[in-house]
Amino acid sequence: MRYRGITYMHILNKELLISYGWNRGFELDFIPFAEKGWIPGRILAHSRGNILAATERGELWCSVPGSFAQRMEAQELRYCTGDWIAIEPYPHGAGGRIWEILPRTTELKRHSAGEKSTSQALAVNIDTVFIVMGLDSNFNPARSERMLVLAWNSGAQPVVILNKADLVDDPQPFVERIEASSPGVPVAAVSAATGAGMEVVQEYLGPGHTGVFMGSSGVGKSTLLNSLAGTILRKTQTVRESDGRGRHTTSLRELFLVPGLGCIIDSPGIREVGLLSDADGLNSAFHDVIEEVEALAAECKFSDCAHAGEPGCAVAKALGDGTLSQERYQNYLKLKREMEYAASREYERLGREREKKWKDIAKFSRQFKKGKQDLH
């Protein structure tokens, strides 16, 4: 393929890039960088400013120039596992420098831990988010609902995987419990240790496809990866029998190419699932509750009923007789309040940044005027 007389360098091994998820959209986005002689790559892992990327030339270790790092910081952007990047390869030897991140198609992100109201990307350019729980003491439908909000917000397809099915006599009741709280989301019970049910996971993967495993430590994410690959790609450890908690064997978010199944991003266990202020994921995860409440609201005695103890409230009646799930409704309200709080924090942060910006402008203006007066 030629563009303005320039032949794409990466066309020489385009098949390798396609196996990592390269497509026509990324190719069009890369046109300006191909003109500069740069090559595309996909971030496999990164740590302390060192980035490992898959390219037409194989795996390259890349550095981040200071000017690019400053530009990313100004845009509140940070490179992430799964990103497609523009690399200036070194003339001699393996390696290169990163100069650009291509637009992302999907982005799995959460509210970052700590006081700052910012987001943290967990994986990008993904097609499927596998929410993994173990059928041991890790089983927690409320946590699944929380992770589903993140998954729906990402723009990718969520799938719930209930691992360690070999630990229970009958996994079906667990599957039905999650299906009841995750309408429209595929749910599968598997055993990565024995291989039972793994064909269901494979249905949501394929050449050029990217999936990410998300879940707490000890649920068997790395064991799932190894089972799908048919070899040991990640070391694993057993969980503590006393509380079912796992140790953080996986310390990096890393993308693996599994022949015939595309790419899989394995990630460290998530302790906190902080929600962002985007309500789309919440509406998708609880669409059944929202629709039912809206239908019941039409039957309330008062048109402005807040469903908080008012007389003649149809929602309260449905909660009382079990027509509307009390647990699911309360979980929805809890997550909604959390997201509203996140939105207020974000608004306050932006307000502080605007105030600082105008203070800096005023300070510069005063210094400029003083400088002109001194010249006279």
Secondary structure, 3 states (H helix, E strand, C coil): CEECCEECHHHHHHHHHHHCCCCHHHHHHCHHHHCCCCEEEEEEEEECCEEEEEECCEEEEEECCHHHHHHHHHCCCCCCCCCEEEEEECCCCCCEEEEEECCCCCEEEEECCCCCCCEEEEEECCCEEEEEEECCCCCCHHHHHHHHHHHHHHCCEEEEEEECHHHCCCCHHHHHHHHHHCCCCCEEECECCCCECHHHHHCCCCCCCEEEEECCCCCCHHHHHHHHHCCCCCCCCCCCCCCCCCCCCCCCCEEEEECCCEEEEECCCCCCCECCCCCHHHHHHCHHHHHHHHHHHCCCCCCCCCCCCCCCCHHHHHHHHCCCCHHHHHHHHHHHHHHHHHHHHHHHHHHHHHHHHHHHHHHHHHHHHHHHHHHC
